[in-house]
């Protein structure tokens, strides 16, 4: 993989559940790694409900191959939080492709 293609910084986060003051398990996200990536918005859609419109963007993110990346992680990119929907790895360039959907802005 050519380094020049990886121009943007993303942060990979893993869920590290903790307990609140009542003993209930709550999600807590911690940084796993900050890496260089190629980020491309590939699709988007907008759904209109009675309350408000909801827009969703789908991203294709390419990073260098890593052993610790799977769909349980999430990605922080700019001001967006992205859910990893699928991880496609093992291409001949040493990269892996993350199929992501925006979950919040």
C-alpha positions as CSV (number, residue, x, y, z in Angstrom):
1,X,0.0,0.0,0.0
2,X,1.4,3.4,-0.9
3,X,1.6,5.8,2.0
4,X,0.5,8.7,-0.2
5,X,-3.0,7.2,-0.4
6,X,-3.5,7.3,3.4
7,X,-4.0,11.0,4.1
8,X,-6.5,11.2,6.9
9,X,-6.3,10.2,10.6
10,X,-8.9,8.0,12.1
11,X,-9.1,6.6,15.6
12,X,-10.1,3.0,16.2
13,X,-12.0,2.4,19.5
14,X,-12.9,-0.7,21.4
15,X,-15.8,-1.2,23.8
16,X,-14.6,-1.6,27.4
17,X,-17.8,-2.0,29.4
18,X,-17.7,-0.6,32.9
19,X,-20.1,-0.6,35.9
20,X,-22.1,2.5,36.9
21,X,-22.9,3.4,40.5
22,X,-25.8,1.0,40.6
23,X,-23.7,-1.9,39.3
24,X,-25.3,-2.0,35.8
25,X,-22.9,-2.5,32.8
26,X,-22.5,0.5,30.6
27,X,-20.6,1.0,27.3
28,X,-17.3,2.8,27.6
29,X,-15.2,3.3,24.5
30,X,-11.4,3.5,24.7
31,X,-8.9,4.3,22.0
32,X,-7.2,1.3,20.5
33,X,-5.1,3.1,17.8
34,X,-4.9,6.2,15.7
35,X,-3.9,5.3,12.2
36,X,-3.6,6.9,8.7
37,X,-6.4,6.0,6.4
38,X,-8.1,6.7,3.0
39,X,-11.7,7.7,3.7
40,X,-14.3,7.8,1.0
41,X,-18.0,8.5,1.5
42,X,-19.7,5.9,-0.8
43,X,-23.4,6.4,-0.2
44,X,-25.9,8.2,1.9
45,X,-29.6,8.2,2.5
46,X,-32.1,10.2,4.4
47,X,-35.2,9.0,6.1
48,X,-38.0,11.3,7.1
49,X,-40.1,10.4,10.1
50,X,-42.8,12.3,12.0
51,X,-40.2,13.7,14.4
52,X,-37.4,14.6,12.1
53,X,-35.2,13.6,9.2
54,X,-32.3,11.2,9.8
55,X,-29.4,11.2,7.4
56,X,-27.0,8.3,7.2
57,X,-23.6,8.2,5.4
58,X,-21.8,5.0,4.4
59,X,-18.0,5.2,4.3
60,X,-15.3,3.0,2.7
61,X,-12.1,3.2,4.8
62,X,-8.8,1.7,3.8
63,X,-6.0,1.2,6.4
64,X,-2.9,-0.9,6.6
65,X,-3.5,-4.5,7.6
66,X,-3.9,-5.1,11.3
67,X,-4.7,-8.2,13.3
68,X,-6.8,-6.5,15.9
69,X,-9.5,-5.0,13.7
70,X,-13.0,-6.5,13.6
71,X,-16.7,-5.4,13.5
72,X,-16.8,-5.0,17.2
73,X,-14.8,-1.7,17.0
74,X,-15.9,1.7,15.9
75,X,-14.1,4.5,14.1
76,X,-13.9,8.2,15.0
77,X,-13.4,10.4,11.9
78,X,-13.6,14.1,12.1
79,X,-16.7,14.8,14.2
80,X,-18.4,11.5,13.2
81,X,-18.6,8.2,15.0
82,X,-18.7,5.3,12.5
83,X,-19.9,1.7,13.1
84,X,-17.8,-0.9,11.3
85,X,-20.2,-3.1,9.4
86,X,-17.7,-5.4,7.7
87,X,-13.9,-5.9,7.5
88,X,-12.4,-7.0,4.2
89,X,-8.7,-7.9,4.5
90,X,-5.9,-9.6,2.7
91,X,-5.6,-7.7,-0.5
92,X,-2.2,-7.8,-2.3
93,X,-1.3,-4.2,-1.3
94,X,-1.2,-5.0,2.4
95,X,-4.4,-3.0,3.1
96,X,-7.7,-3.8,4.6
97,X,-11.1,-2.2,3.8
98,X,-13.6,-1.2,6.5
99,X,-17.2,-0.8,5.5
100,X,-18.7,1.7,7.9
101,X,-21.9,3.5,8.7
102,X,-22.2,6.8,10.5
103,X,-24.0,6.5,13.8
104,X,-23.7,10.0,15.2
105,X,-22.4,13.4,14.2
